[in-house]
Amino acid sequence: MKHVRTISRKPAKAADVTIGQVIAVIAAILEVIGSALVSKNV
């Protein structure tokens, strides 16, 4: 049962996302949607 030690270690930092990063992604998506709507109305 040597493999238990590697499985029980901390998971990789893949899910380590800060609130700032989430806000930045949402802001970028809203910016793209906003510019698309503006160019569509012109």
PDB file of N, CA, C, O and CB in Angstrom:
ATOM      1  N   MET A   1       0.839  -1.201   0.000  1.00  0.00           N
ATOM      2  CA  MET A   1       0.000   0.000   0.000  1.00  0.00           C
ATOM      3  C   MET A   1       0.880   1.260   0.000  1.00  0.00           C
ATOM      4  O   MET A   1       0.594   2.211   0.727  1.00  0.00           O
ATOM      5  CB  MET A   1      -0.953   0.001   1.232  1.00  0.00           C
ATOM      6  N   LYS A   2       1.918   1.271  -0.788  1.00  0.00           N
ATOM      7  CA  LYS A   2       2.786   2.444  -0.853  1.00  0.00           C
ATOM      8  C   LYS A   2       2.095   3.618  -1.536  1.00  0.00           C
ATOM      9  O   LYS A   2       2.414   4.772  -1.249  1.00  0.00           O
ATOM     10  CB  LYS A   2       4.076   2.104  -1.586  1.00  0.00           C
ATOM     11  N   HIS A   3       1.162   3.343  -2.430  1.00  0.00           N
ATOM     12  CA  HIS A   3       0.554   4.407  -3.222  1.00  0.00           C
ATOM     13  C   HIS A   3      -0.334   5.336  -2.401  1.00  0.00           C
ATOM     14  O   HIS A   3      -0.707   6.407  -2.879  1.00  0.00           O
ATOM     15  CB  HIS A   3      -0.249   3.809  -4.337  1.00  0.00           C
ATOM     16  N   VAL A   4      -0.683   4.943  -1.164  1.00  0.00           N
ATOM     17  CA  VAL A   4      -1.568   5.759  -0.345  1.00  0.00           C
ATOM     18  C   VAL A   4      -0.925   7.112  -0.043  1.00  0.00           C
ATOM     19  O   VAL A   4      -1.615   8.129   0.033  1.00  0.00           O
ATOM     20  CB  VAL A   4      -1.916   5.029   0.960  1.00  0.00           C
ATOM     21  N   ARG A   5       0.394   7.121   0.129  1.00  0.00           N
ATOM     22  CA  ARG A   5       1.070   8.362   0.493  1.00  0.00           C
ATOM     23  C   ARG A   5       0.973   9.395  -0.623  1.00  0.00           C
ATOM     24  O   ARG A   5       0.774  10.575  -0.336  1.00  0.00           O
ATOM     25  CB  ARG A   5       2.532   8.089   0.827  1.00  0.00           C
ATOM     26  N   THR A   6       1.105   9.000  -1.869  1.00  0.00           N
ATOM     27  CA  THR A   6       1.044   9.965  -2.967  1.00  0.00           C
ATOM     28  C   THR A   6      -0.375  10.430  -3.216  1.00  0.00           C
ATOM     29  O   THR A   6      -0.586  11.574  -3.616  1.00  0.00           O
ATOM     30  CB  THR A   6       1.620   9.363  -4.239  1.00  0.00           C
ATOM     31  N   ILE A   7      -1.356   9.565  -2.988  1.00  0.00           N
ATOM     32  CA  ILE A   7      -2.755   9.953  -3.202  1.00  0.00           C
ATOM     33  C   ILE A   7      -3.200  10.936  -2.123  1.00  0.00           C
ATOM     34  O   ILE A   7      -3.969  11.855  -2.406  1.00  0.00           O
ATOM     35  CB  ILE A   7      -3.675   8.707  -3.204  1.00  0.00           C
ATOM     36  N   SER A   8      -2.726  10.755  -0.891  1.00  0.00           N
ATOM     37  CA  SER A   8      -3.191  11.586   0.210  1.00  0.00           C
ATOM     38  C   SER A   8      -2.482  12.934   0.272  1.00  0.00           C
ATOM     39  O   SER A   8      -2.772  13.732   1.164  1.00  0.00           O
ATOM     40  CB  SER A   8      -3.004  10.858   1.512  1.00  0.00           C
ATOM     41  N   ARG A   9      -1.563  13.212  -0.648  1.00  0.00           N
ATOM     42  CA  ARG A   9      -0.918  14.532  -0.633  1.00  0.00           C
ATOM     43  C   ARG A   9      -1.877  15.587  -1.153  1.00  0.00           C
ATOM     44  O   ARG A   9      -2.912  15.264  -1.735  1.00  0.00           O
ATOM     45  CB  ARG A   9       0.375  14.524  -1.477  1.00  0.00           C
ATOM     46  N   LYS A  10      -1.528  16.850  -0.942  1.00  0.00           N
ATOM     47  CA  LYS A  10      -2.419  17.938  -1.364  1.00  0.00           C
ATOM     48  C   LYS A  10      -2.589  17.925  -2.878  1.00  0.00           C
ATOM     49  O   LYS A  10      -1.630  17.653  -3.602  1.00  0.00           O
ATOM     50  CB  LYS A  10      -1.871  19.309  -0.899  1.00  0.00           C
ATOM     51  N   PRO A  11      -3.790  18.213  -3.368  1.00  0.00           N
ATOM     52  CA  PRO A  11      -4.018  18.230  -4.814  1.00  0.00           C
ATOM     53  C   PRO A  11      -3.258  19.369  -5.483  1.00  0.00           C
ATOM     54  O   PRO A  11      -2.809  20.300  -4.815  1.00  0.00           O
ATOM     55  CB  PRO A  11      -5.512  18.354  -5.114  1.00  0.00           C
ATOM     56  N   ALA A  12      -3.118  19.291  -6.787  1.00  0.00           N
ATOM     57  CA  ALA A  12      -2.408  20.323  -7.535  1.00  0.00           C
ATOM     58  C   ALA A  12      -3.166  21.646  -7.463  1.00  0.00           C
ATOM     59  O   ALA A  12      -4.343  21.685  -7.104  1.00  0.00           O
ATOM     60  CB  ALA A  12      -2.216  19.894  -9.003  1.00  0.00           C
ATOM     61  N   LYS A  13      -2.471  22.724  -7.809  1.00  0.00           N
ATOM     62  CA  LYS A  13      -3.070  24.052  -7.665  1.00  0.00           C
ATOM     63  C   LYS A  13      -3.993  24.402  -8.832  1.00  0.00           C
ATOM     64  O   LYS A  13      -4.146  25.579  -9.159  1.00  0.00           O
ATOM     65  CB  LYS A  13      -1.979  25.101  -7.544  1.00  0.00           C
ATOM     66  N   ALA A  14      -4.596  23.422  -9.452  1.00  0.00           N
ATOM     67  CA  ALA A  14      -5.466  23.693 -10.599  1.00  0.00           C
ATOM     68  C   ALA A  14      -6.710  24.467 -10.162  1.00  0.00           C
ATOM     69  O   ALA A  14      -7.180  25.337 -10.895  1.00  0.00           O
ATOM     70  CB  ALA A  14      -5.873  22.377 -11.291  1.00  0.00           C
ATOM     71  N   ALA A  15      -7.244  24.166  -8.987  1.00  0.00           N
ATOM     72  CA  ALA A  15      -8.481  24.788  -8.531  1.00  0.00           C
ATOM     73  C   ALA A  15      -8.204  26.004  -7.652  1.00  0.00           C
ATOM     74  O   ALA A  15      -9.133  26.567  -7.072  1.00  0.00           O
ATOM     75  CB  ALA A  15      -9.330  23.777  -7.771  1.00  0.00           C
ATOM     76  N   ASP A  16      -6.934  26.418  -7.545  1.00  0.00           N
ATOM     77  CA  ASP A  16      -6.574  27.536  -6.675  1.00  0.00           C
ATOM     78  C   ASP A  16      -6.756  28.843  -7.437  1.00  0.00           C
ATOM     79  O   ASP A  16      -5.792  29.431  -7.926  1.00  0.00           O
ATOM     80  CB  ASP A  16      -5.111  27.398  -6.163  1.00  0.00           C
ATOM     81  N   VAL A  17      -8.005  29.287  -7.531  1.00  0.00           N
ATOM     82  CA  VAL A  17      -8.324  30.505  -8.275  1.00  0.00           C
ATOM     83  C   VAL A  17      -8.738  31.576  -7.286  1.00  0.00           C
ATOM     84  O   VAL A  17      -9.559  31.334  -6.401  1.00  0.00           O
ATOM     85  CB  VAL A  17      -9.447  30.254  -9.326  1.00  0.00           C
ATOM     86  N   THR A  18      -8.166  32.763  -7.439  1.00  0.00           N
ATOM     87  CA  THR A  18      -8.501  33.848  -6.525  1.00  0.00           C
ATOM     88  C   THR A  18      -9.751  34.567  -7.011  1.00  0.00           C
ATOM     89  O   THR A  18     -10.163  34.424  -8.163  1.00  0.00           O
ATOM     90  CB  THR A  18      -7.324  34.836  -6.394  1.00  0.00           C
ATOM     91  N   ILE A  19     -10.346  35.341  -6.110  1.00  0.00           N
ATOM     92  CA  ILE A  19     -11.553  36.104  -6.463  1.00  0.00           C
ATOM     93  C   ILE A  19     -11.220  37.122  -7.547  1.00  0.00           C
ATOM     94  O   ILE A  19     -12.035  37.388  -8.430  1.00  0.00           O
ATOM     95  CB  ILE A  19     -12.147  36.817  -5.214  1.00  0.00           C
ATOM     96  N   GLY A  20     -10.031  37.685  -7.475  1.00  0.00           N
ATOM     97  CA  GLY A  20      -9.620  38.661  -8.480  1.00  0.00           C
ATOM     98  C   GLY A  20      -9.568  38.068  -9.875  1.00  0.00           C
ATOM     99  O   GLY A  20      -9.947  38.720 -10.849  1.00  0.00           O
ATOM    100  N   GLN A  21      -9.098  36.830  -9.972  1.00  0.00           N
ATOM    101  CA  GLN A  21      -9.036  36.178 -11.281  1.00  0.00           C
ATOM    102  C   GLN A  21     -10.434  35.924 -11.823  1.00  0.00           C
ATOM    103  O   GLN A  21     -10.681  36.095 -13.017  1.00  0.00           O
ATOM    104  CB  GLN A  21      -8.258  34.858 -11.191  1.00  0.00           C
ATOM    105  N   VAL A  22     -11.354  35.515 -10.944  1.00  0.00           N
ATOM    106  CA  VAL A  22     -12.739  35.267 -11.375  1.00  0.00           C
ATOM    107  C   VAL A  22     -13.370  36.561 -11.873  1.00  0.00           C
ATOM    108  O   VAL A  22     -14.041  36.574 -12.906  1.00  0.00           O
ATOM    109  CB  VAL A  22     -13.582  34.671 -10.215  1.00  0.00           C
ATOM    110  N   ILE A  23     -13.154  37.645 -11.138  1.00  0.00           N
ATOM    111  CA  ILE A  23     -13.710  38.939 -11.537  1.00  0.00           C
ATOM    112  C   ILE A  23     -13.112  39.388 -12.863  1.00  0.00           C
ATOM    113  O   ILE A  23     -13.821  39.936 -13.707  1.00  0.00           O
ATOM    114  CB  ILE A  23     -13.453  39.999 -10.451  1.00  0.00           C
ATOM    115  N   ALA A  24     -11.813  39.161 -13.054  1.00  0.00           N
ATOM    116  CA  ALA A  24     -11.158  39.556 -14.302  1.00  0.00           C
ATOM    117  C   ALA A  24     -11.733  38.786 -15.483  1.00  0.00           C
ATOM    118  O   ALA A  24     -11.944  39.354 -16.554  1.00  0.00           O
ATOM    119  CB  ALA A  24      -9.644  39.328 -14.212  1.00  0.00           C
ATOM    120  N   VAL A  25     -11.987  37.497 -15.292  1.00  0.00           N
ATOM    121  CA  VAL A  25     -12.559  36.684 -16.378  1.00  0.00           C
ATOM    122  C   VAL A  25     -13.976  37.161 -16.703  1.00  0.00           C
ATOM    123  O   VAL A  25     -14.333  37.306 -17.872  1.00  0.00           O
ATOM    124  CB  VAL A  25     -12.575  35.175 -15.989  1.00  0.00           C
ATOM    125  N   ILE A  26     -14.776  37.403 -15.668  1.00  0.00           N
ATOM    126  CA  ILE A  26     -16.145  37.875 -15.886  1.00  0.00           C
ATOM    127  C   ILE A  26     -16.134  39.238 -16.576  1.00  0.00           C
ATOM    128  O   ILE A  26     -16.939  39.487 -17.474  1.00  0.00           O
ATOM    129  CB  ILE A  26     -16.912  37.958 -14.545  1.00  0.00           C
ATOM    130  N   ALA A  27     -15.226  40.118 -16.160  1.00  0.00           N
ATOM    131  CA  ALA A  27     -15.138  41.443 -16.780  1.00  0.00           C
ATOM    132  C   ALA A  27     -14.758  41.326 -18.248  1.00  0.00           C
ATOM    133  O   ALA A  27     -15.289  42.056 -19.085  1.00  0.00           O
ATOM    134  CB  ALA A  27     -14.118  42.320 -16.039  1.00  0.00           C
ATOM    135  N   ALA A  28     -13.852  40.424 -18.565  1.00  0.00           N
ATOM    136  CA  ALA A  28     -13.449  40.246 -19.965  1.00  0.00           C
ATOM    137  C   ALA A  28     -14.608  39.721 -20.804  1.00  0.00           C
ATOM    138  O   ALA A  28     -14.808  40.161 -21.936  1.00  0.00           O
ATOM    139  CB  ALA A  28     -12.252  39.287 -20.063  1.00  0.00           C
ATOM    140  N   ILE A  29     -15.370  38.780 -20.250  1.00  0.00           N
ATOM    141  CA  ILE A  29     -16.517  38.228 -20.980  1.00  0.00           C
ATOM    142  C   ILE A  29     -17.568  39.320 -21.201  1.00  0.00           C
ATOM    143  O   ILE A  29     -18.117  39.446 -22.296  1.00  0.00           O
ATOM    144  CB  ILE A  29     -17.137  37.025 -20.207  1.00  0.00           C
ATOM    145  N   LEU A  30     -17.845  40.109 -20.157  1.00  0.00           N
ATOM    146  CA  LEU A  30     -18.824  41.189 -20.297  1.00  0.00           C
ATOM    147  C   LEU A  30     -18.347  42.229 -21.302  1.00  0.00           C
ATOM    148  O   LEU A  30     -19.154  42.796 -22.038  1.00  0.00           O
ATOM    149  CB  LEU A  30     -19.091  41.852 -18.939  1.00  0.00           C
ATOM    150  N   GLU A  31     -17.048  42.483 -21.338  1.00  0.00           N
ATOM    151  CA  GLU A  31     -16.514  43.453 -22.293  1.00  0.00           C
ATOM    152  C   GLU A  31     -16.720  42.973 -23.725  1.00  0.00           C
ATOM    153  O   GLU A  31     -17.077  43.752 -24.608  1.00  0.00           O
ATOM    154  CB  GLU A  31     -15.022  43.705 -22.028  1.00  0.00           C
ATOM    155  N   VAL A  32     -16.490  41.679 -23.944  1.00  0.00           N
ATOM    156  CA  VAL A  32     -16.691  41.117 -25.288  1.00  0.00           C
ATOM    157  C   VAL A  32     -18.169  41.192 -25.677  1.00  0.00           C
ATOM    158  O   VAL A  32     -18.501  41.585 -26.795  1.00  0.00           O
ATOM    159  CB  VAL A  32     -16.193  39.644 -25.348  1.00  0.00           C
ATOM    160  N   ILE A  33     -19.048  40.816 -24.754  1.00  0.00           N
ATOM    161  CA  ILE A  33     -20.490  40.865 -25.036  1.00  0.00           C
ATOM    162  C   ILE A  33     -20.934  42.301 -25.283  1.00  0.00           C
ATOM    163  O   ILE A  33     -21.712  42.567 -26.199  1.00  0.00           O
ATOM    164  CB  ILE A  33     -21.298  40.250 -23.868  1.00  0.00           C
ATOM    165  N   GLY A  34     -20.439  43.225 -24.467  1.00  0.00           N
ATOM    166  CA  GLY A  34     -20.805  44.623 -24.623  1.00  0.00           C
ATOM    167  C   GLY A  34     -20.357  45.188 -25.957  1.00  0.00           C
ATOM    168  O   GLY A  34     -21.129  45.874 -26.627  1.00  0.00           O
ATOM    169  N   SER A  35     -19.130  44.913 -26.353  1.00  0.00           N
ATOM    170  CA  SER A  35     -18.648  45.432 -27.630  1.00  0.00           C
ATOM    171  C   SER A  35     -19.398  44.793 -28.798  1.00  0.00           C
ATOM    172  O   SER A  35     -19.606  45.442 -29.823  1.00  0.00           O
ATOM    173  CB  SER A  35     -17.141  45.187 -27.772  1.00  0.00           C
ATOM    174  N   ALA A  36     -19.800  43.548 -28.659  1.00  0.00           N
ATOM    175  CA  ALA A  36     -20.565  42.889 -29.708  1.00  0.00           C
ATOM    176  C   ALA A  36     -21.948  43.536 -29.846  1.00  0.00           C
ATOM    177  O   ALA A  36     -22.428  43.741 -30.961  1.00  0.00           O
ATOM    178  CB  ALA A  36     -20.700  41.380 -29.410  1.00  0.00           C
ATOM    179  N   LEU A  37     -22.584  43.856 -28.721  1.00  0.00           N
ATOM    180  CA  LEU A  37     -23.898  44.501 -28.766  1.00  0.00           C
ATOM    181  C   LEU A  37     -23.796  45.910 -29.353  1.00  0.00           C
ATOM    182  O   LEU A  37     -24.657  46.321 -30.130  1.00  0.00           O
ATOM    183  CB  LEU A  37     -24.516  44.559 -27.357  1.00  0.00           C
ATOM    184  N   VAL A  38     -22.756  46.642 -28.987  1.00  0.00           N
ATOM    185  CA  VAL A  38     -22.591  47.999 -29.505  1.00  0.00           C
ATOM    186  C   VAL A  38     -22.369  47.971 -31.008  1.00  0.00           C
ATOM    187  O   VAL A  38     -22.971  48.763 -31.734  1.00  0.00           O
ATOM    188  CB  VAL A  38     -21.420  48.707 -28.809  1.00  0.00           C
ATOM    189  N   SER A  39     -21.517  47.074 -31.487  1.00  0.00           N
ATOM    190  CA  SER A  39     -21.262  47.007 -32.929  1.00  0.00           C
ATOM    191  C   SER A  39     -22.480  46.493 -33.689  1.00  0.00           C
ATOM    192  O   SER A  39     -22.649  46.805 -34.868  1.00  0.00           O
ATOM    193  CB  SER A  39     -20.055  46.109 -33.214  1.00  0.00           C
ATOM    194  N   LYS A  40     -23.325  45.714 -33.032  1.00  0.00           N
ATOM    195  CA  LYS A  40     -24.534  45.194 -33.663  1.00  0.00           C
ATOM    196  C   LYS A  40     -25.580  46.304 -33.838  1.00  0.00           C
ATOM    197  O   LYS A  40     -26.301  46.331 -34.836  1.00  0.00           O
ATOM    198  CB  LYS A  40     -25.117  44.036 -32.828  1.00  0.00           C
ATOM    199  N   ASN A  41     -25.659  47.217 -32.862  1.00  0.00           N
ATOM    200  CA  ASN A  41     -26.645  48.293 -32.917  1.00  0.00           C
ATOM    201  C   ASN A  41     -26.254  49.406 -33.874  1.00  0.00           C
ATOM    202  O   ASN A  41     -27.116  50.157 -34.330  1.00  0.00           O
ATOM    203  CB  ASN A  41     -26.854  48.864 -31.546  1.00  0.00           C
ATOM    204  N   VAL A  42     -24.975  49.525 -34.184  1.00  0.00           N
ATOM    205  CA  VAL A  42     -24.518  50.625 -35.057  1.00  0.00           C
ATOM    206  C   VAL A  42     -24.908  50.317 -36.496  1.00  0.00           C
ATOM    207  O   VAL A  42     -24.622  51.108 -37.396  1.00  0.00           O
ATOM    208  CB  VAL A  42     -22.968  50.833 -34.944  1.00  0.00           C
TER     209      VAL A  42
END
